[in-house]
């Protein structure tokens, strides 16, 4: 049995197939809007995000960051949320 099959067996009952994260922030000084919104969706390509087999789609009209570190923080939050779900599912 390979690693993917072992991980799949751990996820009994509930699978995470898709999850959308919506972040908002105050608009930058050049924007005409009050807020900026970015929507990042993790979609499973093999039927279970918990096996790290997913891709991300990004939807926004405008999202400003002062540096790359701020943008990376969004993805770190997504990774942490997926790990939290997976740990909860494995405990049950």
N, C-alpha and C positions, 0 to 999 in steps of 0.2 A: 504494500500500500504506500503510495507516495504522500508527500507532505500536504498537498492540496486535498486529497481524499480524507486524510486524517482530520484536517481542519474542518472540512465540510461535515464530518460526522459529529463534531462537537456542537454544531449549530442545529439542535433539535427543536422543531416547532416553529420558531419565528426567524424569518430571514429579513434582512434589511436590503431591499431592492433599489430604493431611491430615496434620497433625502435632500431637501432644499434648505439652504441657509440664506437668510436675508439680513444684510447688514446695512445700517444707515449711519450717516454722519452729517454734521453741519456742512453746508456748501462752502466751497473755496471762494476766495475773494473775487474771482473772475466769473463766477457762475451767476446766472439769473434766477436760479431756483433757491429755495430755502434749505433743502436737504438733498443729499446725494444717496442713492440706493444702489447696492450691488447684490445680485442674486447668484449664488453659486450652488449648482445642483450636482450631487454625486449620483451617478447612475451605474448600476451593476451591469457588467458585460457577461458575467458567467452565472448570474442568479444570486449572488450574495456579496454585498459590499464587505462583509466581515472577512473575506478571504483576500482582501487587498486587490480585488479584481474589479476595479471601477474606473470610470473616467469622469472628468469634471467639465461642466459647461458653465460659462460665465455670461450673465446678462446684465447690462447696465447702459444707461444713457450717458452718465458721467460719474466718474469716481476718481478723486484726486488723492494722491499720497505725496508726502514730503520726501520719502526715500523708499527703497526696495524693502527694507526691514518691515515697514508698516504693511506692505502687501503680503509678505511672507507670513505675518502674524495671522492673517485671515485663514490661510491654509493650515496653519498650526492648530487653530481653533477647530477647524473641520476635522482634522486628524484625531484630536483629543475626543471630540464628540463621538466619532465612529468607534474609537477604542472603548469609550465608556459604554456604548450600547453593546458591543461585542462581549465585554467582560460581564455585563449584567445578564446577557443571554446565556453565557457559559455557566454562570452560577446557578441558573434555574434548572 
